[in-house]
Amino acid sequence: MRFLSWLGCLAGAAAIAVAAPQAHADSFTYDFLEVVPDIGTYSFTYDSPSLITTDESGLTPLSCIERGTSCDSISILPVSGEIILTGLNSLEVFELPPSFFQVGSNNSNLSSMTITENTDASPVPEPSSLALLGTGVLGAAGAIRRRRRVA
């Protein structure tokens, strides 16, 4: 009967480990495009570890093009409502609405930006759940060993 109680503890520990919330890392990809008639195209792609909700300057994009030349840095300024590309042919876009900086496809005049949330496909198990499962397995193994010594 004692073995069944240990087996119940082990099953409970396994259920908790499976039901525990899984932690995962999110990142966000910003794809910006502005086509200015008779002047040229401006675009950048930037990966951020989190959704940008405060003004962020001096960011290094994955790619950035200003009228055919590469740019040095970008600024994503949701509080100020601006996007700035810095380089040989710099671009400043003003008076962008707060909705322009939300996840999804966003347009404002000549500018468009798509913000995509990238979720990690492999969730990380919680250490406490794994420790609980491990102690359950050790307890069950100890109970079986003790029972075999007594018999």
N, C-alpha and C positions, 0 to 999 in steps of 0.2 A: 504494500500500500504506500510505503514511503517513496518507492520508486515512481509511482504515479504522480505523487505531489511534486517531485522534482521535475518530472516530465512536463507537468502543467506549468511550472515556473519557466522552464525552457521555452515552451510554446508561447507564453505570455511575453517573454523577452523578445522573441522573434517577431511577434505581432507588433510590439512597440517599435522595434527597429524598422519594420517595413512601413508602418503608418507615420513615422516621424517626418516632419516637413523636410524637403530637400532644398539645400541652399544652392544657388547657381549665380554665376556672374553674368550680368547684362552689359552690353555696350551699344553704342548708337552710331550709325553712319549718317553723315550729313552730305548730301549731293546738291550742290548749288549750281544754277545756270542763269545767266542774264545775257540776252541777245539785244544789243543796242544797234538799231538800224543805222547804216552808213558809218558805223564806228567799229564794231566787232563783237566777238563773243568772249564772255568771262565765265569761268567755271572752276569749281574745286570739289574735291572729295576729302572729307575729314572723318576719322574714327575717334570717338570720344568714349572714355570708360563710363561716363554717366551722361544723363540728359543735361544739357547746358541751360541753366536757369538764371545765372548771373552773367554779367558782362565778362567775356574772356578774350584777351588780346594776345597777340604774338604767338598764335597757334601754328604748328607746322603741319600742313596738309599732306595727305598721301599723294595728291596731284593737284596742280593749280595752274590754270592757263589764263593769261590776260592778253587778248588780241594777238594770239599766236606766240607769246613769250611766257616763260614760266614766272610765277610770282614767288616771293620770299616767305611770306606769312599771311595769315588771315586773322580776322577778329570777328567773333560771333557775339553780338551785343543785344540779347533779348530785352534787357531792361531799357536800353537806349533806343531800341528798334532799328538797329543798323547792322549791316554786313560790310566789312572793309577787306579788300584784297590789296596787299602791299607789294609793290615791285616796280618794274620799269613803266608799266602802264596801269597804275593804281586805279582802283574803283571804290567808291563809297556809295552805298545805297542807304538812303535815309527814310524815315517815317514808315517803317514796316510795322504792321499790326502784330500784337502779341500772338495771334493765331499762326503767324508765319513760322514761329519757333516751336510748334507742337509736332508730335509724332504724326507722320502721314505726308501727303502731297500738299504743298502749300504754294499759292501764287499771289503775287502782288505786282501790278503793272507789268513791267518787263522781266521781273525776277520770278524764279521758281526754285523751291528747295524741297527735297524729299528727305525726311528724317525717318530712318528705319531702325527699329529695335532689334538687336541681334541677341538671341538667348542662347546660352551655352547648352549644347545638346547632351552633355554628360553631367548630370547633377552630382554634387559632392555630398556623400552621406555625412550625417551629423556624428561627431566623435562620441558623444555621450550615448547615443543609441548603439553604436558598435561596442562600446565598453559594457553596456548592460547586457547585450547579447553574449559577449565573451564571458562575463562572470556567470551567466546562466549555464553556458556550456561547461565551464569549469566546475560549477556546483553539481551538475548532473554527473559528470565524470567522477568526481569525488565520492558521490553517493553510491555509484555503481561499484567503485573500487572498494569502499568500506563494506558494502554488502557482501562482496565476494570473499573478503578476509574473514568475516564473521561466520559464514556458512561452511 
